[in-house]
Amino acid sequence: MTERPVIMVGFVPVAVTSLAEFQPEGSVIVVDEPDVIRKRELRPKADEAPVVRELIAWEYQLEGAADEFYNTHPDLDPAAIAPLQEYATPFAARLAERYGLPTGGYGALRTLRDKALLRRVSAAAGILNPESAEVTSPDEVRAFMAAHPGPAVLKPANRQAALGTRLLASADEIDEAWAEATAMDEGVMVPDRGIELRMLVERRVRGREYSVEMLVEAGRPRFANVTGKDLFPGTRPVELGHLVPADIPAGLDAELRAETGRLLRAVGFGTGIAHCEWIVEDGRPYLVECAGRFPGDGIVDLIDRAYRIDLVRAFWTLMKGEPLTAELPAEAPGAAAVRFLHTGESGVVESVDGVEAAREQAGVEVCSVSVEPGAEVRELRSSWDRVGSAVTEAATGAEAHALAVRALETIEIKVRPGQV
């Protein structure tokens, strides 16, 4: 074996597939939590992927885990290390530092993982943040809302996938929201020992939501895209769809890119990719949160389709310390969209119809439904409760969006209502 391995922290099947397109067989090492490996039955999946050399069970979310890993495997000699899941970002950054590889930086990734800390650091750099406070009880949430009249957002400071996030219209909703948020269970996605939960309450910023995906080399932006977002209606901000690139004026596009670059400089981000979310209220971008990893929800696929690039390959090239062979485009020649599906209620699926008809529509590149008759669907509380999606390509954003909406309107899922 002459190829230096790359280390992927957190098993993500689509990422393994992407790496297989340019990494030789047996050149990828995957690190994941022992409990997660067991609960998600990852060993057979790793064994079935020729590109995977080894799946290492490691309690990487514990303090000092990266240094212990390095001292246990000092001669591993990886070519690159990257996180593929939110909880993996500090470990991957610290491990890259120990092996002397490009990284966003342990300090930067610790800051990005902690929404409360990120508020303080970014505000000190002059970036707009909503009023916010860490809270440990419903009474502290009530005190905040009394001091900041109007709608609020209650959310974890250290979780993912909009898990436990609730929009509060009034103080009457606090007790129920607190009980729900603090009881959320990520199941197979987290180790059995659990993760300490810390909560934030913030003023709710009103406006359109966007994200910026930025590829950075040693603090220098090499590529950026602005994604437009839609949310499902209701009290939980779960994403309904994404449009790449966002259909917005050039001035706002430039400002969102500039603010993201300023944010990454504020936390000292080095090399890697960042996914930063913003809400534009009264023409001014307010920071929602920022992650030092690839975006989820298929946004990378949308970027590749709209810009005609291979963002994953460009990312791993930089993480290996190698030069990009060509500049990545500043503008997209096309547009791509994804739209997500939920049944609107919880219960047991009785029938699923229209999926093939949706797939056959012009401009629909991918369309899938993850449930079948007999499956249980839950109330929409986080991204994992969605049951399907459609991906489209078109010449313009408006057309790509319309095609995705039409595709999902073709699908009918009948549910026998009931509490799940």
N, C-alpha and C positions, 0 to 999 in steps of 0.2 A: 504494500500500500504506500504509494508515493505522494498522493494528493493529501495536502493538509486538510483536516476536517473543518467544517463550519459547525458551530454550536447554536442550536435553536432552543430557546428556553420557553417551554409551554408547547404542548402538542396541538397543532392546528392542521387538520388534514389538507385544506386548500393550500397552505404554505408549503407543506411537504410536496404537493403536486407541482407547485411553482418552482421549487428548488430543483426538482428532477429534470426540468427543462434545460438547465445549464450546469448542474453539478453532476459529476460522474457517480456511478453506483458506489455505495458504501462510503460516501464522503460527508454524511450529515449525522451529527450526534444530537439527540433530543434529550433535554433534561426536563423532568416533571416531578411533581409531588408524588410520593408513594401512594397515598390514599387516592389521588386523582387517577393515577395509572390503573389502580385496581377498580375503582368505581366506573370509569369510562371504558374499561377493558382495552387499554391502549397497546398492550404488548402484541397481540395478534395483528393489530393495524400497523404497528411498526415493522413487524416481521414481513408483512406483505408488501412493504415499500422498498424496492431494491436500493433506492438512494440512501436509506437509513442504515448507518453502520451499527448504531447502538442506541438503546433507550436507557438512560441512567436515572434511577430513582433517587431523588435528593430533596430534602425539606428546604427548598430554596427560599421560602418566604420568611424563614427565621433570621433573626439578627446574626450577622457574622457568617452566614451560610456560604457566601461567595469565597471568603478567605479560607474557610474549611475545605471547600471544593478544590481550590487552587493548591492547597497544601497536600491534599489527597491525590491530585492528578497534576503534579508539577511538570511532567514531561508530555502532556497531551498535545502541545504545540498547535492550537487551532489557528486557522487563517482569519476567522471572523466570529463574532458572537453577537447575537441579537435577540431581543425579547419579541415574542409573538402574542403575548397576552399582557393585559394591564398589570397584573400582580407580579409579573416577571421583570419589570423594567429596572428596579434598583439592583436586583441580583445580577442581571446581565451586564449592567453598566460597571458594577464593581468588579465582576469577573474579567471583563475586557481590560479594565485598568491593570489588574494583576498580571494578565498575560501580555500587556503592552500593546493592545490593539485599539483601533479607533472606536470611540464611544461618545454618546451624548454627555457622559460624565455622571458619576455617582451622585454628586451634590445636586446637579440639575434634575436628575430623575427622581431623587427623593423629594425635591420641591414640587415637581409636577404631580407626583403620586398623592400629595397631601393638599387637598383643595383649600384648607384653611391657611396653610403656610403659603401657598401660591397667591392667595388674596393679598397677604401682607407684602410679599416680595414684589409682586407686580404693581401694587398700588404705590409702593415706594419709588418705582420707576416712572410713575405718572400715567399708568394705564388705567382706564376707567373700569371700576369694579362696583357692583351693587353693594349697598350696606349689608354687612354680614357679621355673624357672631357664632362661635361654637356654643353649643347648648348640651346640657346633660339631663334635662327633664322637661316635661310639658310646661311647667310653670315658667321656665326660662324662655321658652318659645312665646308664651303669652306676654311676658315682659318685653320681649323684642317687638312684637307686633303692636303693643301699646305705645312703644316709643317711635315706631315707624308705621304709621297708619297706612292701611291698604293691603292688597294681596301680598302673600309671601311664598317662599319656596322652602320646604323642609327636605333635607337630603343628607345622605352620608358623606363624610369628608374623605372616605377611603374605600369606596366600592366602585363597581363598574356597571355598564349596561343599563343605566337609569334605575338601577335596583334601589328600592326604598325611597325614591323621590316622589314627593307629593306637592301639588300646587294647592295653597291654602287661600280660599276666598275670605275667610273670617276666622276669628279665634274659636268659634264653635266647633271647628273641624280638627282642632289640635290633638285632642286625646285619641281619637280614632286613628289619625294619621301617624301619631307617635307609636301607637301599638303596632300598626302595620309595618312601619319602617324598621322598627327594631326587632321584628320577628321574621323578616325576610330571610329565606334560606336559599343558598346557591347550589345546594345539592351536590351533584357529581363534579362541579367545577371548582370546589375548594376542599382543602384537607379537613379531616374529621375534627381536628383540634380547634377549628374555627378561626375567625379573624376578628380582632378587637374592632368594635364599632364606635366610631366617633361621628357626631351629628352636627350639622350646620343649619341655621335658619338665615334666610336672606330676603331682601326686598325683591319682589318679582319685577324683572325688567320686561317691558312690553315692546314687542317688535318682531321683525322677521329674523330667523335664525340662520346662521351660516357656519361652515367650518372651513378652515384653511389647512391644506396638507402641504407641508414644506419639507423638502429634502435639503439637508444642510451638510456641508463639508467644512470641518474646522471653523465653525461659526459663520460660514459664508453660504447664503442660500443658492442652491443650484437648480431648484425647480419649485414652483408653487402653483397651487390651484385653489380656487374658491368654489365650494360646493353649496348649493342652495338646499334648504331642508324644509320639510313639512312634518308636522306632528299630528298624531291621532287626537281628536277632540277628547276632552275629559280632564281629570285631575292628575293624570300621570303623563309626564312629557316623554312618551315613547315615540320614536321616529316612524313616520308613515312613508316617507320617501326622500330620495336624494336626486339632485340634478347637477350634472357636471358638463361644462362649467355653469356656475350660477348665472341666471339671466338678470344681470344687474348693470347699472351704468359703470363705465370705465373708471370713473373717479372713486366709487365705492369699492370696486375690485382692488384698485391700487392701495386704498387706505387699509383694507383688511389684510392684504399681504404685508404692508409696512408695519402694522401693529403687531402682527404675528412675529415678524423679524425682530421687532423691539422687545417683545415678550421673551423670545428665546435668548436674546442677548442679556436680558435682565436676570435670567436664571443661570446663565453661563453654559448654554447648550453647545456641545461640540460637533460631533458627527452623528448623523442618523436621520430619522424621519419623525416629524411631529404632526399631531392632529389637534388643532386648536379650535374651539367652538366660541362663537360670538353671537350676541343679539344686538341688533341695531335699533336703538330707541331715540327718536327725535333726531335722526341723522348721525348719531354717534355710536360707535361700536363699544359695547360692554363685554368684558371677558366673562364667559361661562365657566370653562375649564380647559385644560390642555393636557394631552397625553404624549409621552415620548415613545410612541410606537406607531405601527400601521393602523389606520382607521379600520373599523369593522364595517358591517352592513354592505359589503361588496363595493365600497367606494373605490378601492384600488382597481377593480375590474372596470368601473366606469371611467376612471382616469385613463387607463390603457386604451379603452375604446375611443374616447373623445380626442385624446392627444396623439394617438397612434404611437405609443411608446411601450416599453416594458419597465415599469417603475420598480418592480421587485428586483430585477436584474441590476438596475442602476444602483439601488440601495445596497445590495450585497457587494457590488463593485467598490463602493466607497467604504463599506465596513471592512473590506480586506485591505484598505489603504492603497487601492489601485486607481489610476486616473480614468475618468469617463472618456470614452473614445469620441464622443460628440456632445455638443451642447444640447440640453433638453429644451423643447419648444416653450416659448413664453405664452403662446396662445393656442387654443384647441381648434383644429379644422372642422370638427364636428361636435356632436353632443350625445350624451347618454344619460339614461335615467333608470332608477329602480323604484318600484312601488311595492309596499308590503301589505299583506292580507291578514285580517283577523275576522272571526265570525261575528263579533259584536256581542257575544254572550258565552257563558260557560256551559258545559254539558257534554254529551256524548254525540259524536258525529254519526249521522244516519246515512248520508250520501255525499259524494263529491262529483260534480259534473262540470264540463266545460273546459277542462285543463287542456286537452288536445286542441280544441278550437282556438283557445287563446294562443297556444304555441304557433299555430299556423298563420296568425295575423301578420301582416307586413310590418317590419321593423322590430318584431319581438325576437330577441336573441336567446333568452332563457326564460322559462316559466315553470315554476314548480310549486307543489303543495306538499306539505310534510305530514299531513294526517290522512287517514282513510277511515272507512266505516268501522265503528267500534272504538275508535280512539277518543280519548278525553281531551277537551280543550278547556283552558282555564281563562278566567277573567284577565283582561289585558293589564298587567302590572309592570312588565319589563319587556325588553326586546325579545327575550326567549319565549314569550307567549304568542308571538306571531306565527302564523301557520302557512304562509306562502309568500311568493314574490314574483315579479315580472321585471326583466331587464330589457331595455329598448335602446336602439340607436337611431339617430336621425340627423338631418342637416342642421337643425336648430333646436334649442332647448325647449321651446314651446311645443314643437312637434314631438320630441322624445317624451316629454311629460304626458302629453295627450295620449300617445300610444300606450304608455304604461297604465294609465287610468283605464283606458278602454279594454285592455287585456284582462285586468282583474275584474272588471264588470261582467266579463263573459263567464267567470267562474261562480258556481253556486255551491255553497256548502250548507247542507241542512243539519241542524243540531237539535237534539232533544234536550231542552233546557234542564239544568240542575246544577247544584253547587259542587264545584270541583276544587 
